[in-house]
Amino acid sequence: MLEKATIARSYAEAAFSFALEEGRLRDWSVMLNLLATVIADKDMQRIISHPKINADQLHQFIVDICGDKLDGNAKNFVKILIAADRIGLAANIVSIFEQKRAAAEGVSEVDVISAYPLDDAQINTISNAISKNIGKKIDINTSIDTNLIGGVVIRAGDSVIDVSLRGRIKTLNNLFAQ
């Protein structure tokens, strides 16, 4: 797994440098996310690994699927990935690109996992509190884990704030076990 990240890093850094130089970080983010979504498809995986599909055919197929959502530079990037047999690393490349983009824009990614769907007011309250606490703009990713029973788990970088019922029950169990 580390090897994939290491290999993907050079491609992500190249895309990031180009996007930054051109002032198009958001555009490249959208294009790379689209590419990763297309590549992750099960049917696409079979096509990528099919021995009778050559690099030019695969490139044209991916470009056709993405349509006008990829600009000329992104199409060339896809061609480079295919030629180097690295197209399967699209998700890793996007992940690294997004980390670099967030750092460049002064934005921290925060994951909020809740036992139930959060409404916009709750998300804004959490966002404002965390942003004030860490002194940065944040980008919140929300997900649901019904095993939490209630409450939320917030992950910001290496910090984890667990105010879920499951977390409290686990803490109580640990206290009783001592």
C-alpha angles and dihedrals in degrees: 000000000000089000092058091050091048093050093043092050094070092051092045091049092049092050091045094050091049093046092047092049090050093044090238106117094134093048092051090046090057093045095048092047090052091049092050091049092051093046093048092060113112093226090049090052089058091049092048092053096041108119095216095057112090126205095261093050092048092048092050091047093052092044090050092051093049092044117181091344089091119065123213094270093051090049089054089049089054089050091052092049092050094046090052091045089241101118089108089066093067094112092050091048092051092049093053092042091053092050091052091045093050091050092048092049093045092244126139122208114231125188117209115191116188137178091234137021113286120223123227093262092055092047091049092049092051091043094051093046094049094042090052091047097051097031096232139099109260137209111212122210112193129199137166127239111176089192088075087073090205141348128037144278115217121198119190112169108303093344122097124189110192113190095153125125089238090055092049092048090050090051091050091049090052091051092050091046091060 
